[in-house]
Amino acid sequence: MRIFVMFTLFLIFSASLLSPVSAKDLPEMAPGFTLEKAGGGVVTLEKYRGSAVIVNFWATWCKPCVEEMPALERIHRNRAGSGVSVIGVNYRQKAKRVERFIKENSITFPVALDSKGKTAKIYGVNALPHTVLVDKDGKVVKSREGPLTESTIDEWFQALKTCGDSPC
């Protein structure tokens, strides 16, 4: 019976990884947050107003999260000067574990520590990874549970260019 319950929970979790979350299911404006930053300091979403921001909720134990990290890092490095920022929001892990992961994987974008999961809850995170695209005005324009590819993110940015003043 225990195996059946665990298998059922696994299937539910796996199915949720594939379901895109519509931006209409989230508040129009991205909820602000200020969280401790891995390695010291703080990360405040409002500081990034004026540029598009990819907010990625993740954990080191989440295989799809780990697999998409190189793509997020490349986006951070390649688009940093063009008004695009990446913020990682680690979900409920100890700072030392996250800092070790960042160092081992050469992650250079800021990683916030959502140690109690409150920010994830505000953003409606049900599964990891969960990524939200916030436009330069702080509006949520895209949201998705499950891993992203660079091509998906490129499509998101194309939508930003063609949507004018309204969310896509």
C-alpha positions, 0 to 999 in steps of 0.5 A, spaced: 500 500 500 505 504 501 508 503 494 502 505 491 501 511 495 508 513 493 507 511 486 501 515 486 504 522 489 510 521 484 505 521 478 501 527 480 508 531 481 510 529 475 504 531 471 504 538 474 511 539 472 508 539 465 503 543 466 504 551 464 501 556 468 497 561 465 499 568 467 492 570 467 492 565 474 497 570 477 496 577 479 497 582 474 503 585 477 509 580 480 509 580 487 515 583 490 520 580 495 526 581 499 530 575 500 536 573 503 541 572 498 546 566 497 553 568 499 550 574 503 546 580 502 539 580 499 535 580 493 529 584 492 525 584 486 523 591 485 531 593 484 530 590 477 524 594 475 526 597 468 528 590 466 525 584 464 526 578 469 526 571 469 524 568 476 526 561 477 524 557 483 528 551 484 532 546 488 538 542 488 534 535 489 530 537 483 533 534 477 529 538 472 531 544 476 539 542 475 538 540 468 536 547 466 541 551 470 546 551 465 541 554 460 539 560 465 546 561 466 547 562 459 541 567 458 544 571 464 551 571 461 548 573 454 543 578 456 545 581 462 547 588 458 540 588 454 535 589 460 534 582 462 536 579 468 535 572 472 534 571 479 534 564 482 529 563 488 531 556 492 526 553 495 527 551 502 534 549 503 540 551 507 544 556 505 550 552 505 548 547 501 545 552 496 552 556 496 556 549 495 551 548 489 552 555 486 560 554 486 560 547 484 556 549 478 559 556 476 552 560 477 553 567 477 546 570 477 543 572 484 540 566 488 535 568 493 533 563 499 526 562 500 527 558 506 520 558 509 517 557 502 513 563 503 515 567 496 513 560 492 507 560 496 505 567 493 507 565 486 503 559 486 508 554 486 506 547 486 512 544 483 519 545 481 522 548 477 517 554 476 519 560 472 516 566 471 517 572 466 516 579 469 516 585 464 520 591 465 514 594 468 513 589 473 507 585 470 507 577 470 507 576 462 509 568 462 509 563 468 510 555 467 511 549 471 517 544 469 523 545 465 525 550 460 529 550 454 533 556 451 528 556 445 522 557 450 525 563 453 527 566 447 520 565 445 518 568 451 522 574 449 519 575 442 512 575 445 515 581 450 517 585 444 510 584 440 505 584 446 506 592 446 503 594 453 499 588 455 501 582 457 501 576 452 
